[in-house]
Amino acid sequence: MIKTINVNKSYRGSVHALRDVSIDIAKGEFVFLVGPSGSGKSTFIRLMLREETPTSGEIYVAGKNIGQLASWKVPMLRRNIGCVFQDFKLLPNKTVFENVGFALQVIGRSKDVIAKQVPEILDLVGLGSKSHHLPDELSGGEQQRVSIARAFVNRPQILLADEPTGNLDPATSVDIMKLLDRINRTGTTVLMATHDHAIVDAMRRRVIELEGGIVVRDQERGVYGYGAQV
Amino acid sequence: MRRLEYIGTTAAQGFWRNPVMSLASTFTVGLMLLLFAFFLATDRGLQAAVGVLESKVELAIFLEDNARVSDVLALRASIEADPAVSRVDYIPKDQAMARLVDIAAKRPDIQIVDTSSNPLQDSLEIKLAHAQDAPRVAASLREEVGKGIVSDVIDNPQVVDKLLTITRVLSFGGLAVLAMMLIVALFVIVNTIRIAVHARRDEIEIMKLVGATDWFVRWPFILEGMLVGALGAVAATLVVLVAAGPVMGAMVNFIEILPLSFGQTFVWQLVGSVFALALAVGGGGAMLSVRAHLAK
């Protein structure tokens, strides 16, 4: 589902964000991307979304070589990828329903489709009763659920989550992880960048660790780090 | 259909989200368009005027009373030989007098008191093919003055000369001013849309993340720019329609001879041009603005 071959990314000023990264993630996997700040996690996620292109190497997402993707095809790529962020990125002047519906609206889905799919997904994330609330009226965990609903409402093949629990307390984080796990069980590939040792250690999923832009570990059923200091 | 609805509402919301800025740019665009309309109308008017006058341009030579007929005929032949001259008419002084009486009869401000004597002279009236040749032909004829045939040369076409100068100045000056106003209008629209884009930058970020196409992101802003342009065009058109009568009257009085009125066709052309320019400037400015934002 996601495959990178010897991917390098350097920025002007010769900062090497990623070096020789080769990763192969199969359809339906749940993968943690771990490593300290500046290790290249966010760069990796930006490359998946083609917000940036690699300096060298090849990236395949959902079977397409996205390094060579024409820029007008990028929107189609992104319709296959759901995104969740630490800061939720919800629109404060839209209700929960409108925030989720917005993702369908801007890719040209009809009102009927929106009216049918949005309540379904809100039920899935457990916010069926709050669809007319504004984001401000929700807790952080609820806001992140809305953001996950928005990412998943279009049933993408891949869900990218960049520090989705970074702003949440441990109990809420566990709920969010349960939700992501459920989404993963529907066959969606989940790639989650995180700092959260407890979560990684508890989930026991595949762990890819980056350090200084290099893959230093790729382990099935891993924990956050061998000598992880807590 | 749903898309059109979305684009339309978003554009209108964008316009009213920052009414001061939107109205300021509408005003600027309107002003620019007004200038454009004025320029087009004046240019067209002056061109017509020059055309009318050019077809009428005449030089007149007054002949000495005692000039010999054979000399006059020879002079006439030599004038006719000039390719710039289209026609030469011999006007005896009686005919000149009759004409004067005729003119006086039509105008209450001139009265001919005494018609018993005729102080006028015989003359040759010379019609030119092009107004710009008038000074040269007149100069060559002036050399004949005092040689016994020609007593005086009247070259009327100073009016034409003036008009030609005005037309040229207006064309260059008008174009220059118009170009500057165009840049100002474009600048204001680019900034208005930039503010609109900035106000919706979070929305745009999310739109791009969930796979909205660039065109889907652009259209509401382009439409908003066009809306600003169109409102400016409506304002400018209204001003033109209200002011056209009085201004035209003043111009006719000012240049006197010009029996000018613009036809229906020209009015539609004018309004059409104004709206076309408005939409182009509005849409184009917005496009530049959004493109800059999306390229970031």
Interface residues (C-beta under 8 A of the other chain):
Chain A: L49 W72 P75 M76 L77 R78 R79 C83 K89 L91 F102 A103 Q105 V106 I107 G108 S110 K111 R150 A151 N154
Chain B: R2 R3 Y6 D202 E203 E205 I206 M207 K208 L209 V210 G211 A212 T213 D214 F216
